[in-house]
Amino acid sequence: MRITITPTLLKGTITPPPSKSQAHRLLIAAALGAGESSIGNLAHSQDIDATLRCMAALKAPGEDLPLLDCGESGSTLRFLIPVALVLRGGGRFTGRGRLMERPQEPYFALFREKGISYRREEGVLTVEGRLTPGDYALPGDVSSQFVTGLLYALPLLPGDSRILLTTPLESRGYVDMTLDALEQFGVRADYDGERIFQVPGNQTYQARDLTIEADWSNAAFWYAAISLGCAVELQGLNAFSAQGDMCIVPYFVKLQGAGTVDLDVSQCPDLVSPLAAMAALRSGQVTRIVNAGRLRIKESDRLATVTQVLNALGAAVEEHPDALTITGKDRLAGGVEVSGHNDHRIAMMAAIAAIRCEEPVTIDGAECVQKSYPEFWRDYEALGGILSRA
């Protein structure tokens, strides 16, 4: 789908969609629980549907290794690899887009140590074996998703375990969300705040009735719209949330000031695209977005695609190995067609940046927002955005 945006300021009140990150975590815990749980305010996106589909396959009766279609959801894949080993002695994982190219070496190193077999053939990752209680050493700076996967699986083992981080933990907010979800379902895992998680075994997930919060990650795009001069009011967000992407608020405040601003995104990599849209329109001011190397292994190489799309619109973005330097302008030229790069956050970034373009902007592949925010274009129009679809 191609969407053409005629630049105009947005105005109105918006409630961001339910948190995809929290939904993954609550749904997995609920599926692992004894009894029936109720999870309210669930929005169906491609990623959430992947987790629902895979958990249903894992819980279905059968002796063979289940086939788990993770779509393009890195969370689904990495969260459920250890869970599948515990529940079914493994599984066959597949996906689309760049998913099966994304690195899994932290798990593979553990599997070699623990005697668990794995192989990749024609886009299918097959893992087979059983996790046993003990120590699990992981790097903390590749992806917090590996830590989360083990945190779900290890409490189900018949003895105590530890997760030992060999490097400092990045994206800690996402691990905090996992620990919060576990606690809500009656499962304990103790983190010393540095390198060690203590996970008692023989635990049982309890049934719960819970409601998913509004999503701070997607709220960030509306903060970006506010930064560009839109009179948008956000409602329904939990100011005391465990969601790490709440840091959009202090980063938004920093970007309203003058002078060079440095933003460390090691703990919030998903915020880079809305932050870049804000930075591109800080007239005459420089913004440096640093510690962003992990963005190269997302749905797209986001350091490259953020640079490509914003510069096509007329911005001044310089790409570095793990950083971006952005010199802000008052307005962007627009008048071009850009690709969404099959990346929901790139398409939404382009839509927000188009607000301050001189000429219309066309986004090709705009349907990629289905991955996390299926109602994005509807909400954009509800706020007064002018769209045409082809």
N, C-alpha and C positions, 0 to 999 in steps of 0.2 A: 504493500500500500504506500502511495505517495501522498504526503500531506503538504499543502502549501499554506504558509502562515503569512498573513498581512500584518505587519507590525502595529501593535497597539498596546497601551498599558492595560493591565488586568486590574479588576476591582471586585471585592466581595469577600465572603467568608467561606472557608474551606476546612473540612475535616480530612486529614490525610488517611489513607487506607490503613487497615490493620497491619501490624508489624509482621513482615514475612519472616524475619529472623526469630521472633518470639513464637510465631505459629509453627515453624519447623520443630522447635524445641518442645513445645507443649504437646504437639500431636504425637511425636515419637514417645514421649514419656507416657502419654495416655494409652497408646497402643501397647506399651510394655506393662501397663498396670493390671492389677487384679480388680476385676469388676468393671463397671461401666462409667466412663467419664464423659463430661459434657464440656465442649470447648466453644464458647460463644464468640461472636464477631469475627468469624472466619471468612476471609475473602479468597476465592479460588483464582489463583494465578497459575501459570505453567509450572513454576517451581514448587508451589504447595501441592498441586495435583500430583507431581512426581513423588513427593514424600508420601502422600496418601496411598498412591498406587503401590509403591514399594513396600510400605508397612503391611498392606493387605496381602501382598504376595508372601512376605515373610511369615505372617501369622496363619496363612492357609495351610491345610493339612497336605502332607506329601513327604516323600523320602528323598527325592532328587534335589540337587542344588537349585533354588529358585532363580528365575531370570528376572532381574530388577532393572527396569527401564528408568533411568534417572533424568531423562530429558536433557536439559542443559544446566541442571542444578548441581553445582559443586557441593553445596551443603548436603543435599540428599546423598550423594555418592560418598563423601568422606565421613559423614555421620554414621552411615549404615554399614560400612564395611566391617567394623568391629561388632556391631549389633548382629549382623548376619552370621558371623563366626560363632557367637554365643548361642543364638536361637536355632540355627540350622546347620552349623558346621561349615558355613561358607555360603557363597552365592556366585551368580554370574551377572556382572554389572555391565550395562551398556548405556549409551547416551548419544547426544547429537551435538552439532557445532564443534567447538573446541574442547568439549568436556573431557573426552577420553585422552586428550593430549596433556591435560593439566597434571603437574607432578604429584606422584604418590610415594616417592622414595622414602619419606619418613616411616610410612607403614611397611614398605618392603624391607627396610633395614630391620624392623622389629620382627617381621615374618621370618626372615632368614635366621635370626637369633632364636626364635621360638619354634622353629620347625613347621611353620605353616606354608603350604605351597601356594604359589600364585603364578599366573601366566597371562599375557596379553596376546590375543589372536583375533585379527580382523575386527578390531573395534570392540572386543569383549574382554573384560578383565574377570578372570575366574580366580577366586580365593577359596581355599579349602583347608580345614583344620579346626582346632579348638584353642581358644585362649585359656590360659591357666593363670592362677593367682601369682603375683610376683611383681618385679620392677619392670617398668616400661620407660625407656629413655627416648625422648623426642626433642628435636629442635623447637624452640618457641618462636622463631622468626621466619618460618616458611608459611604456615597458615595455622591459625588457632583452631581450624576445623578438625585437625587431627587430634588435638587435645579433647575437644568436645566428643568426638566419636568414642574415644576410650572412656570418657567420664560416663557415658550412657551404658557402656557394656560391662565395665569392671565391677560395678556393684552387684551384678547378677552372678558372679563367680563364687565358688564355694570357699574362698579364703580372701585375705586382705591383699591389696595391691598398692603400688605407688606409681605415679607418673613423675618422672625426673626430667626436668627441662635442661637441656645442654646449652641453650642460649637464652637470652632474655625473651620474655613473652611479649609479642606484639599483638595488637588487636585485643587487648585484655578485656575490653568492654564486652566482647562477644562471649568470652569464657565466663565473665560475671553473669551474663544472661543465662548461660547453661547451668551454672551453680544455683542461680535463683529458681530455674525451672525444676531442677532436681529436688531442691528443698520443698517446693510447693507440692511435689508428689511424694514427699516423705522419705527421700533418699539423701544420704549424707555423703559429702566429699569435702575434705578440709584442705584449704590452700594456704600456704604460709606467706603468700604475697610475693614470693620470689621464684623459687625453682621446684618446689615439691608439692604434689597433691597426694594426700593420704585418702585411700578409697577402701572403706571396709567392705568385705564380701557378705554374701548371704542376705542381701537386702531385697526388699519387695517394693515395687512401685505401687502406691495406693491410688485408688480412684479419686478424682477431684472434679469439681465443677468450676471452671475458670473462664475468663474473658480475655481475649487478645487486645492489647493496647494499640492505639494509633502509632503509626510508624515514623520515627524520627528520621530515618534514612531518606524516605520519600518527602517528608516535610521539608528537607533541606532545599529541594528545588523551589518550593514556595518561598522559603527565606531568600533564595537567590532572586526571585521575582520582586520581593520587597526591596532588596538592595538596589534593583534597577529602577525603582521609582513607583512600583505598583502598590496600590492601597489594598493589600490582601491581609485578611485577619485569619490566623490559624486557631482552631479550636479542637478540643478533644485529646490533647497531648498530656501525658503524665509527666509533670515536672520532677517527679521522684523516681523515674523509670530506671531500670538497670540497663537500658539500651545505651551502648557506648556512643552512638551517633548523636546523642544529646549535645555533644561538644560543638555541633553546628552553631549553637547560641553564642558562646564566647568567640568563636572564629568569625561569625557574622559581625559581632561588635568590633573586633579588630579591623575588619575590612571596611568599616564605616569611617575609620580615622585616616589621617593623612600620613604620608611617609611610607617607607619600605616596610612591608610586613612579611615575616617568615612564619609559615604554617607547617608544623610537623604532623604528618598524617600517618605515622607508623601505627597509631592506635585506631585510626578511622579512615582506612583507604577508600571506602565507598563514598566518601564525601568529596573526593577530588573533582568530579565533574561539575557539581553545582558550585563549589568553591572557585573553580576555574572560570565559570561564567561570570561570577561576581567580580573576580579579579580583572577580567578582560575589559570591564567597564568602570574601573576606578581611574578616572581621567587623570593621566599624567603620573600615576603612582605605580610603583613596582611591587609585585607580590612574588615571593618564592615559596613554592610548595615542595617540601623536601621529605626524604625517607619514604618514597613512593614506588620503589622498585617492584613491589609485589603486584602492582597494577598491570604489569606486562603479561600476567598469566590469568587475567580475568576473561570475560566473554570475548573481549577484544584486547589487544595490547593498548590499554587505556592511556598510557603516556603518549603513544603515537597517535591514537585516534582523537583524543582531546585536542592535541596540537593541530592535527590536520583539519578537523572540523572548524575549530575557532578561527584558525588562520584563513580558511576559505571564506569565512564570513567577514574577514577584515581585521581580525585581532592581531596582536603582536605577542605570540607565544614561542618561547624557545624550549626545546626538548633536550633534556640531559639524561644520562643513564638511569638515575633514580629520582629525578626532580624536574620541575617546570619553573621557568622564569617568565612572568607575564607583566608586560608594560601596558597599563590600562589606557583606554581611549574613551572619549565622551560618547561616541556612537560607533557602530559598525556599519559597513557598507551593505551587506546582504546582497540580494539580487542573484543568488546562486542556488544550485541544488547540491545538497550534501548527503552522504550516506549515513544511515544509522548504525552501520557496521555490525548489524545483528546484535546490538548491545543496548539494552534498555536505558542505561544511564547516559549513553552518548546521545540517543534520540531525544531524551528529556532535556539534556543540557542544550542541545541545538534549539529546541522549542523555547526555552527560557531566554537564551541569548538573542533570539529573533525579535524579542520585545523591543530591543533598542537598536534594530537595524533600520537603515534608510529605505531599503527595498524588500519585497517579499522573499521568503526563504522556503525552499522545498526540501523536505526530508524524505529520502527514499528508504523503504524498509521500516516505515514508522510503526508497523504492527509489532515490532520487537518489544514494545512496552508491555505486552502481554506477560512477559516473564515475571514482572513484579508488581505492575501497576496497571491492570487492564483498563481501568476507568480514567486514565490520565487525560486522554484527548477530550472525553466528555467533561471532565472537571475544568480543563483549560477553556473550553467553550463556555461553561457555566460562569466563569469569571470574566467573560467578555472577549475572549480570544476569538480571532477571525480565522477560520480554517476552511480549506476546500480539500476534498478527498478525491483521489483518482486511483 
